[in-house]
Amino acid sequence: MSALHDILDRSYDAFLFDMDGTLLNSIAVVERVWSEWARRHGFEPEVFLKTIHGIRASDVIRGLGLPGVDPAHEADLLLAEEMEDVSGIVEIPDAVRFLNAIPDGRWAIVTSAPIELARRRMAAAGIPMPKVIVSGGEVKSGKPSPEGYLLGASRLGVDPTRCLVFEDAVAGILAGEAAGADVTVITETHTTPFETPHFSIANYQAWQPRQTAEGPLKIAAI
């Protein structure tokens, strides 16, 4: 069975969403702030930017192993810059309509961003806050660890294997898989397509959440 029909034929107890690149487009901000950071540390921005999506800033910097550089301190500096810069942040097309059609308490956000930054970006994009949001600061291990998605499912009171995860980045897709959830890939912000076995949609314009008579959620074409 194809990934398309597999997802559309299944029902779920909850939907779990990544934020950046999945519900909102913050690429303009991310590229402005991280490009300047990359230049300061001797990296080529065009190459470096491809490695950071969906991963906590401190984990990105820690992975570089730069001598004399404190990942937590650098992440704090980047956060301060990103908090001040919300220009150009917009919703992924029809994300708000899609979210508003999901019953209250049946969806959550699981983001690598700190909670302050998440709230700022959500507000800039006009996206409603869910009852449950898991931020990068609340987990010991960030994506691709499944910890965030497992926590999100737990807070909603559902089995993670009964969840549909919406993601855009490889690290997040791996996190959703490791949590045992099904995954839908949002490709709106992909400048370089990558192969994925998962159901993929550009954005939410042609899609609608449906609640079945028995209660579970489905995703359906409009």
Order of alpha helices (4+ residues) and beta strands (2+ residues): alpha-beta-beta-alpha-alpha-alpha-alpha-beta-alpha-beta-alpha-beta-alpha-beta-alpha-beta-beta-beta-beta
